[in-house]
Amino acid sequence: MPIDNIVEVRRSTIFRFGVESLDKYYADALIPGTSILIAGHPGAGKTTFAATICYVNALEGNPCLFISFGEFKEKFYRHMSSFNMDFKKLENEGMFKYVKLPLITTETALDNFVNDLIEGVEKHKARVIVIDGITPLLQIFHEAKARAFLQTVLYDIPRLANGILVLVADLPFGEEKIGFGGIDFVADIVIVMKHRVSRGLLVRTMELRKFRGAPINIAEIPFRIVGGIGIHACIPPSLKEISVPKERIRKYEFGVEAIDKKFGGIESGSSILIEVPSLARNDKAVLALLAKLITVNRLKTVIVSYLLTKHEFLKSLKALKDLGINYREVLKYIIGYESLNPAKFSIEEIYGYETNLVERLKPDLVVYMGGDIVGMLHANRKDVMPLYVYNKIVYNKLNNVTTVWIVYGNNGEITKLKESLANHVIKVVCKDNLCIQRLVYLWSNSGASTVIFEEDLLKYIKGS
């Protein structure tokens, strides 16, 4: 089709990736006429990502044409339904067309494919076109002709559709160079999806190699493939994004006069570090302060525990009865309790899981119990652990969510990092070898600090 006949691009239309963090930072790059290359190893999530782009834009009124050289339609529909993408419904509404084609092995067949593609775009009025499996097509040509073919497809097709074109390419395991006739030079956006095994755990990352029209600040980000959700990418927020309106900032108290006088109130979005010696894991004062913080301020709370099951946590709450704390009152405000085995997941998976909890449940307070265990089990990831801690605190602050870390024992540099980032520190210190007698050290970045005998603190809590 002559270039003169191609519809003029209306740059005011913006498409979406369907992945919240990518849409937040890079949606401006998805203007009509954009070509996207999604490359990666087999099983990395390329088809799921391409289908997500197709689905979310079709829901918003942009018909999608999905061409596959591998998967049959029924299998594709069944697989995508596990991520809550109902392509059958979109097809019935005329917003989606799935075409399964045999592999193309000759240049003549490829020329026919291009002509059929143009006709299909016009017939279905497609604004989003996905070609899942571009690799075999490019291997038909020598380098120069492959580049010419790509320029025709990548430039003309999205402009004809006044939309976007998504190409999916396979990379052999161990390979990172894309090649294929210089497809990465011609495409406007290049995303490489990777997965590797570290100590028997799966680590998924998404490399943002090219985003024409948008600056790339972080080149590689962790992501997860989550049942019922699909692709969940975790782009760390920057400090300059944290601008919570004054009317949303709340002041919290423990409801214990001796503590509140010293702390002077805890602002929402703050970080609180509670350090407990390993011999005092069942410390009642710490759990009682947490229970008071939740109930006095009526905080919607999510607890992520790397140590206690929900049953064990409930048992510990019930043991606070002699301090005047009603465990049922505490449970009223706990909107989520997750027991995670950190040995089962990579740090990237844990971070993604935790940020997704905050996204979905929108709590006021999130408590991480036994976070030191994550550091110990992933001690070989010393380059990643500090980033995990820092990004989690910044992410919660960005969402005006107060963070409480409860660590049992000192995990060296990671505990020091948490101390330096915390707005408030509550530290239990043993006075004897068996940790029967204890002191509680309280510190706030407001400059207040004090030391209380734990038996006195328990009396204050009981009398509050």
SVG drawing of the C-alpha trace seen along z (x, -y; Angstrom):
<svg xmlns="http://www.w3.org/2000/svg" viewBox="-21 -20 48 46">
<polyline fill="none" stroke="black" stroke-width="0.4" points="0.0,0.0 1.4,-3.4 2.5,-5.6 0.3,-8.4 -2.8,-6.3 -1.8,-5.5 -4.0,-7.2 -2.3,-10.2 -1.3,-9.4 -3.4,-11.0 -0.8,-11.4 -3.4,-12.4 -4.4,-8.8 -2.4,-7.0 -2.5,-3.2 -1.6,-1.1 0.6,1.8 -1.9,3.1 0.9,3.4 0.3,0.7 3.9,-0.3 4.8,-0.4 1.7,-2.5 2.6,-4.9 6.1,-5.6 6.1,-4.8 2.5,-5.1 3.4,-8.3 5.6,-6.2 2.6,-4.2 1.3,-6.7 -0.3,-5.6 2.3,-4.3 4.4,-2.7 6.0,0.7 6.9,2.8 9.3,5.8 8.9,8.2 11.8,10.7 12.8,13.3 13.6,16.9 10.9,19.6 8.5,19.5 9.6,16.0 6.0,14.6 6.2,13.0 2.8,14.2 1.1,13.3 2.6,9.8 1.6,9.4 -1.9,10.7 -2.2,8.2 -1.5,5.3 -4.0,6.6 -6.7,7.2 -6.5,4.0 -6.7,1.8 -9.5,3.9 -11.5,3.3 -11.0,-0.4 -12.4,-0.3 -9.3,0.5 -10.0,3.7 -7.1,6.2 -5.9,8.6 -3.8,11.4 -1.8,13.6 -0.1,16.7 2.2,19.2 2.1,21.7 -0.8,21.8 -4.4,22.8 -7.1,20.4 -8.9,22.7 -5.6,23.3 -4.8,19.5 -8.3,18.7 -8.0,21.2 -4.5,20.1 -5.4,16.4 -8.6,17.0 -6.3,18.0 -5.2,14.3 -8.9,13.0 -8.6,12.2 -11.9,13.2 -10.9,13.1 -14.0,15.2 -16.2,12.3 -14.2,9.8 -14.4,11.9 -18.2,12.0 -18.3,8.3 -16.2,7.8 -13.3,6.4 -10.9,9.3 -9.8,11.6 -7.4,14.5 -5.8,16.0 -3.7,19.2 -1.4,19.5 0.9,22.3 4.7,21.6 5.8,19.7 8.8,21.2 9.2,19.3 9.5,15.7 6.4,16.0 4.3,17.2 5.7,14.3 4.7,11.8 1.2,13.2 1.2,13.0 2.0,9.3 -0.8,8.6 -3.2,10.7 -2.1,8.8 -2.9,5.5 -6.3,6.7 -7.0,8.1 -6.1,4.8 -8.5,3.0 -11.3,5.6 -11.3,5.8 -10.5,2.1 -7.7,3.3 -5.9,0.7 -3.6,3.2 -1.9,5.9 0.1,8.7 2.3,11.1 3.3,13.9 6.3,15.6 8.2,13.2 11.5,15.2 10.7,17.9 9.6,15.3 12.9,13.4 15.0,16.6 13.7,17.0 15.6,14.0 19.3,13.0 20.1,10.0 19.5,7.2 16.1,8.4 15.0,9.1 15.7,5.5 13.7,4.3 10.8,6.6 10.9,5.3 10.9,1.7 7.8,2.3 6.0,4.1 7.1,2.0 6.6,-1.4 3.6,-0.8 1.3,1.5 1.0,-0.5 0.5,-3.7 -2.1,-2.0 -4.0,-0.9 -3.4,-4.3 -2.4,-2.1 0.4,0.1 2.1,3.2 3.5,5.8 6.0,8.4 7.0,11.4 10.5,12.9 12.2,15.9 15.7,15.8 17.6,19.1 18.4,19.9 21.7,18.2 21.4,15.7 20.8,11.9 21.6,10.5 18.4,10.1 19.7,9.9 17.0,10.9 17.7,8.3 18.3,5.5 14.8,5.6 15.8,4.0 17.1,1.0 13.9,0.6 11.3,1.1 10.3,-1.9 10.2,0.0 12.3,3.1 11.6,5.1 13.5,8.3 12.0,10.7 14.4,13.0 14.3,15.7 17.1,17.5 17.5,19.8 19.4,18.7 20.0,21.2 17.0,23.2 14.7,20.2 13.2,18.5 14.2,14.9 12.3,13.0 13.5,9.6 12.3,7.3 15.0,5.4 13.9,2.1 16.4,1.7 14.7,-1.0 11.8,-3.4 11.6,-6.0 10.0,-9.1 10.5,-8.2 13.7,-8.3 14.8,-5.0 15.9,-5.5 15.9,-1.9 17.0,0.6 16.1,3.8 13.1,4.4 11.8,7.5 8.4,8.9 6.1,11.8 3.5,13.8 0.6,13.9 -2.5,16.1 -5.7,14.0 -3.6,10.9 -0.9,11.6 2.2,9.6 3.1,7.6 6.2,5.5 7.9,3.7 9.5,0.4 11.1,-1.2 9.7,-4.6 11.9,-7.7 11.9,-10.0 10.7,-13.0 7.4,-11.1 6.6,-11.2 4.3,-14.1 1.4,-13.1 -1.2,-16.0 -1.4,-17.4 -5.0,-16.4 -4.1,-12.7 -1.3,-12.7 -2.6,-11.3 -1.0,-11.3 -1.1,-8.0 -0.6,-7.1 0.0,-4.0 -2.6,-4.9 0.1,-4.6 0.8,-8.0 4.4,-7.3 5.2,-6.3 3.1,-8.9 4.6,-11.7 8.1,-10.7 7.2,-10.0 4.9,-13.0 2.7,-11.1 3.6,-8.9 2.9,-10.3 1.3,-8.1 3.8,-6.8 6.5,-6.5 8.8,-3.6 9.0,-1.9 11.7,0.6 11.1,3.0 14.2,5.0 13.8,8.0 16.6,10.3 16.3,13.9 15.9,15.1 12.8,12.9 10.8,13.8 7.6,14.0 8.0,10.5 4.6,9.4 5.4,5.7 6.2,5.5 3.1,7.3 1.0,5.3 2.3,2.0 1.5,3.2 -2.0,4.2 -2.6,0.8 -1.3,-1.0 -3.8,0.9 -6.8,0.6 -6.4,-2.9 -6.0,-4.4 -8.4,-1.8 -5.7,-1.0 -6.5,1.3 -3.6,3.6 -1.7,6.2 0.7,8.6 3.4,10.4 5.1,13.0 8.2,15.0 8.0,16.7 4.5,17.2 1.5,19.0 -1.8,17.2 -2.7,19.7 0.5,19.0 -0.1,15.2 -3.6,15.6 -2.4,17.6 0.1,14.8 -2.6,12.2 -4.8,14.2 -2.0,14.2 -2.3,10.4 -5.6,10.8 -3.9,10.0 -2.8,6.7 -6.4,5.7 -6.1,6.3 -9.1,8.0 -7.7,10.1 -11.1,9.9 -10.8,6.1 -7.4,6.4 -8.6,8.9 -11.3,6.5 -8.7,4.3 -6.4,7.0 -7.5,7.1 -4.7,9.5 -2.4,12.0 0.2,13.7 2.7,16.4 5.6,16.6 8.4,19.1 11.3,16.9 13.3,20.0 10.7,20.7 11.0,17.4 13.7,15.2 14.0,11.7 12.5,10.3 9.4,12.5 9.0,11.5 9.3,7.8 6.7,8.2 4.4,10.2 4.5,7.6 4.0,4.6 1.1,6.3 -0.5,6.8 -0.3,3.1 -1.7,2.4 -4.7,4.7 -5.6,4.3 -4.6,0.6 -3.8,0.8 -3.0,-2.0 -0.3,0.2 1.8,3.1 3.8,5.2 6.7,7.4 7.4,10.0 10.8,11.7 12.2,9.7 15.7,10.7 15.0,14.2 14.8,13.0 18.3,11.5 19.8,14.6 18.3,17.0 19.4,14.8 22.8,13.8 24.3,14.6 22.3,11.7 24.1,8.9 23.9,6.7 20.1,7.0 19.1,7.1 19.7,3.4 17.7,2.4 14.9,4.6 14.7,3.0 15.0,-0.6 12.6,-0.2 9.9,1.4 10.1,-1.5 9.9,-4.1 7.1,-2.3 5.0,-2.2 5.8,-5.9 4.7,-6.8 1.3,-5.2 1.1,-6.8 1.3,-3.4 3.0,-3.1 5.7,-0.4 6.5,1.7 9.5,4.0 9.8,6.6 13.2,8.2 14.4,10.9 18.2,10.7 20.6,8.5 21.2,9.2 24.3,7.0 24.3,4.5 20.6,5.0 19.5,4.2 21.7,1.1 20.1,0.0 16.6,0.4 17.8,-1.6 19.1,-4.4 15.8,-4.5 13.4,-4.2 11.6,-7.2 11.1,-5.5 13.0,-2.6 11.8,-0.4 14.6,1.9 14.4,4.6 17.7,5.2 18.5,8.1 19.8,7.4 20.9,10.9 22.2,13.9 18.8,15.6 17.0,12.4 14.6,12.7 15.0,9.0 14.7,6.6 15.0,2.9 13.1,1.1 14.9,-1.6 12.7,-4.1 14.0,-6.6 12.3,-9.0 13.8,-11.1 12.1,-14.1 15.0,-13.9 13.1,-12.1 14.6,-9.0 14.2,-7.2 14.8,-3.8 12.1,-2.0 12.2,1.2 10.0,3.7 8.1,4.5 7.2,0.8 6.2,0.7 3.8,3.6 2.2,1.8 1.8,-1.4 0.1,0.7 -2.2,2.5 -3.2,-0.8 -3.8,-2.6"/>
</svg>
